[in-house]
Amino acid sequence: MSEKDEEEKENIEEEEMKSEEDIALEDTLVAAIRAPQRGDLEQILASNLAAAVFAQPLDKIRMVLEAFMLLPEEEQQVVATGEEEIQYIKGLYEVAVSLSNVVELEPPLPHMRGRYASVPWSFSITQADKYLGLFVNRIWEFAQTEEWIEFFRQVKAIDKNTEEGKELWNSYLREFAGFLCSGLASLSVVQQVKSEYIIKTMPYASQLLREIFKRYISKETWETMLSVIGGGKTKSKGGTSQL
């Protein structure tokens, strides 16, 4: 081998060594950068979920859904089974936010008595069936004219497995959503809707909380966060108390 060939070989080997060193250095830097990011995410999620443990039912659901939405998009794909479930979670979250901001009102007309309320939906009434359809199962007869009585009679008789039945049910959901934000709904009706949402959604929210906890939060971080938020009075068993 000539002197020139040996020199070229040495240059190639040196470049390969530099390349390997560069790759190793890059991997080290990436790991160093990612570690605190993951740690920060763990702290944020633990804080959010620990606060949810001590919150009222509607706030608990909202905070668990928020914890999911705090996850990076690629992590959401891991926790959820697919895009359909991700959209389901986002829909539930929009409803939770709306129901958390109910406005109490005076009776809309002088002859009316009692307490009234309005739900400030975050979505268009034309899209309300997609959101109320996530949890509403019962029929509220919110008007008593002959036309409305006939409408409710038809809704009660529908078969939701048919296209005609689905469309009539969706029409009812849109009308009901409009009623709930009109200021004509009594506070008791709005509270009933809240209760239906909580009963329908809480089991799913609890399952989601456990899934996020299992994947992203260590026992030590969870115990510390529960103690801080609980005023130092909470003692967890096995790192999953009150989940």
C-alpha positions as CSV (number, residue, x, y, z in Angstrom):
1,M,0.0,0.0,0.0
2,S,1.4,3.4,-1.0
3,E,2.0,6.2,1.5
4,K,-0.9,8.1,-0.1
5,D,-3.3,5.2,0.3
6,E,-2.3,4.8,3.9
7,E,-2.9,8.5,4.5
8,E,-6.4,8.3,2.9
9,K,-7.2,5.2,5.0
10,E,-6.2,7.0,8.2
11,N,-8.4,10.0,7.2
12,I,-11.4,7.8,6.6
13,E,-10.9,6.0,9.9
14,E,-10.6,9.3,11.7
15,E,-13.8,10.6,10.1
16,E,-15.6,7.4,11.1
17,M,-14.4,7.8,14.6
18,K,-15.5,11.4,14.7
19,S,-18.9,10.4,13.3
20,E,-19.4,7.8,16.0
21,E,-18.2,10.2,18.7
22,D,-20.6,12.9,17.3
23,I,-23.5,10.4,17.3
24,A,-22.7,9.4,20.9
25,L,-22.5,13.0,22.0
26,E,-25.7,13.8,20.3
27,D,-27.5,10.9,22.0
28,T,-26.1,12.0,25.3
29,L,-27.3,15.6,24.8
30,V,-30.8,14.4,23.7
31,A,-31.1,12.2,26.7
32,A,-30.0,15.1,29.0
33,I,-32.5,17.4,27.4
34,R,-35.4,14.9,27.4
35,A,-34.9,13.9,31.1
36,P,-36.0,17.2,32.6
37,Q,-38.8,17.6,30.1
38,R,-40.2,14.2,31.1
39,G,-39.7,15.2,34.8
40,D,-41.5,18.5,34.2
41,L,-44.4,16.7,32.5
42,E,-44.6,14.2,35.4
43,Q,-44.8,17.1,37.9
44,I,-47.5,18.9,35.9
45,L,-49.6,15.7,35.4
46,A,-49.2,14.7,39.1
47,S,-50.2,18.2,40.2
48,N,-53.3,18.2,38.0
49,L,-54.4,14.7,38.9
50,A,-53.7,15.2,42.7
51,A,-55.9,18.3,42.6
52,A,-58.5,16.3,40.8
53,V,-58.6,13.8,43.6
54,F,-59.8,16.5,46.0
55,A,-62.1,18.3,43.6
56,Q,-65.9,18.2,43.2
57,P,-67.1,15.6,40.6
58,L,-67.5,17.9,37.6
59,D,-64.2,19.6,38.3
60,K,-62.6,16.2,38.8
61,I,-63.7,15.0,35.4
62,R,-62.6,18.3,33.7
63,M,-59.1,18.1,35.3
64,V,-58.5,14.5,34.3
65,L,-59.5,15.3,30.7
66,E,-57.1,18.3,30.9
67,A,-54.3,16.0,32.1
68,F,-54.8,14.0,28.9
69,M,-54.7,17.1,26.8
70,L,-51.4,18.2,28.5
71,L,-49.7,15.1,27.0
72,P,-47.7,15.6,23.8
73,E,-49.6,14.5,20.7
74,E,-47.5,11.3,20.3
75,E,-48.2,10.4,23.9
76,Q,-52.0,11.0,23.5
77,Q,-51.8,8.3,20.7
78,V,-50.3,5.9,23.2
79,V,-52.8,6.5,26.0
80,A,-55.9,6.5,23.7
81,T,-56.8,3.6,21.5
82,G,-57.0,5.8,18.4
83,E,-58.2,9.1,16.9
84,E,-61.8,8.4,17.7
85,E,-61.1,8.2,21.4
86,I,-59.0,11.3,21.3
87,Q,-61.9,13.2,19.8
88,Y,-64.3,11.6,22.4
89,I,-62.0,13.0,25.2
90,K,-61.9,16.5,23.6
91,G,-65.7,16.5,23.2
92,L,-66.2,15.5,26.8
93,Y,-63.8,18.3,27.8
94,E,-65.7,21.0,25.9
95,V,-68.9,19.9,27.6
96,A,-67.2,19.9,31.1
97,V,-65.9,23.4,30.6
98,S,-69.4,24.6,29.5
99,L,-71.1,23.0,32.4
100,S,-68.5,24.4,34.8
101,N,-69.4,28.0,33.7
102,V,-73.2,27.9,34.1
103,V,-74.7,31.4,34.6
104,E,-77.5,31.8,37.2
105,L,-80.2,34.2,36.1
106,E,-83.3,36.0,37.4
107,P,-86.6,34.7,36.1
108,P,-86.9,35.7,32.4
109,L,-90.5,36.9,32.7
110,P,-92.2,38.8,35.6
111,H,-94.8,36.0,36.3
112,M,-92.1,33.3,36.5
113,R,-90.7,32.2,39.9
114,G,-87.7,30.2,41.0
115,R,-84.1,30.2,39.8
116,Y,-83.0,30.0,36.2
117,A,-79.7,29.3,34.5
118,S,-77.9,29.4,31.1
119,V,-75.2,27.0,29.9
120,P,-72.7,28.9,27.7
121,W,-71.9,26.1,25.3
122,S,-68.4,26.4,23.7
123,F,-69.7,25.0,20.5
124,S,-72.4,25.9,17.9
125,I,-75.9,24.7,18.5
126,T,-75.9,23.3,15.0
127,Q,-73.1,20.9,16.3
128,A,-74.7,20.3,19.7
129,D,-75.9,16.7,18.9
130,K,-72.3,15.6,18.6
131,Y,-71.6,16.9,22.1
132,L,-74.8,16.2,24.0
133,G,-74.9,12.8,22.3
134,L,-71.9,11.8,24.3
135,F,-73.9,11.7,27.5
136,V,-77.6,12.6,27.2
137,N,-79.9,9.6,27.3
138,R,-83.2,10.9,28.8
139,I,-85.8,13.3,27.3
140,W,-86.6,16.6,29.0
141,E,-90.0,17.9,27.8
142,F,-88.9,21.6,28.0
143,A,-92.0,23.1,26.3
144,Q,-95.7,22.4,26.5
145,T,-97.3,23.7,23.4
146,E,-99.2,21.2,21.2
147,E,-96.4,21.3,18.6
148,W,-93.7,20.5,21.2
149,I,-95.8,17.8,22.9
150,E,-96.2,16.1,19.5
151,F,-92.4,16.4,18.9
152,F,-91.6,14.8,22.2
153,R,-94.1,12.0,21.5
154,Q,-92.2,11.3,18.3
155,V,-88.8,11.4,20.0
156,K,-90.0,8.9,22.7
157,A,-91.1,6.5,20.0
158,I,-88.0,6.6,17.8
159,D,-85.7,3.7,17.0
160,K,-82.2,5.1,17.3
161,N,-80.9,2.2,15.1
162,T,-82.6,3.7,12.0
163,E,-81.4,6.7,10.1
164,E,-84.7,8.5,10.6
165,G,-84.5,7.8,14.3
166,K,-81.0,9.0,14.6
167,E,-81.8,12.3,12.8
168,L,-84.9,12.9,15.0
169,W,-82.8,12.2,18.2
170,N,-80.1,14.6,17.0
171,S,-82.7,17.2,16.3
172,Y,-84.0,16.8,19.8
173,L,-80.4,17.2,21.2
174,R,-79.9,20.5,19.2
175,E,-83.2,21.9,20.4
176,F,-82.5,20.9,24.0
177,A,-79.0,22.5,23.8
178,G,-80.6,25.7,22.5
179,F,-83.1,25.6,25.4
180,L,-80.3,25.2,28.0
181,C,-78.4,28.3,26.8
182,S,-81.6,30.4,26.2
183,G,-82.0,31.5,29.8
184,L,-85.4,29.8,30.0
185,A,-84.1,26.6,31.7
186,S,-84.7,26.3,35.4
187,L,-81.6,25.8,37.5
188,S,-82.9,22.4,38.6
189,V,-83.0,21.2,35.0
190,V,-79.4,22.4,34.4
191,Q,-78.4,20.6,37.6
192,Q,-80.1,17.4,36.3
193,V,-78.1,17.7,33.1
194,K,-74.9,18.1,35.1
195,S,-75.7,15.0,37.1
196,E,-76.4,13.0,34.0
197,Y,-73.0,14.1,32.5
198,I,-71.2,13.2,35.8
199,I,-72.8,9.8,36.1
200,K,-72.1,8.9,32.4
201,T,-68.6,10.3,32.3
202,M,-67.0,9.6,35.8
203,P,-66.2,5.9,35.2
204,Y,-64.4,6.7,32.0
205,A,-62.5,9.6,33.6
206,S,-61.5,7.4,36.5
207,Q,-60.1,4.8,34.1
208,L,-58.3,7.6,32.2
209,L,-56.8,8.9,35.4
210,R,-55.4,5.5,36.3
211,E,-53.9,5.0,32.8
212,I,-52.1,8.3,32.9
213,F,-50.9,7.7,36.5
214,K,-49.6,4.2,35.5
215,R,-47.6,5.5,32.5
216,Y,-46.3,8.8,33.6
217,I,-46.2,9.3,37.4
218,S,-43.9,7.6,39.9
219,K,-45.0,6.6,43.4
220,E,-42.7,9.1,45.0
221,T,-43.9,12.0,42.9
222,W,-47.5,11.1,43.5
223,E,-47.1,10.8,47.3
224,T,-45.3,14.1,47.5
225,M,-48.0,15.9,45.4
226,L,-50.9,14.4,47.3
227,S,-49.2,15.6,50.5
228,V,-48.7,19.1,49.2
229,I,-52.2,19.5,47.8
230,G,-53.8,17.7,50.8
231,G,-52.1,20.0,53.2
232,G,-49.7,17.3,54.4
233,K,-52.6,15.3,55.8
234,T,-52.9,12.7,53.1
235,K,-51.1,9.4,53.3
236,S,-51.2,7.2,50.3
237,K,-51.0,3.4,50.3
238,G,-49.1,1.8,47.4
239,G,-48.8,5.2,45.7
240,T,-52.4,5.1,44.3
241,S,-54.5,6.3,47.2
242,Q,-57.8,7.8,46.3
243,L,-57.4,7.0,42.6
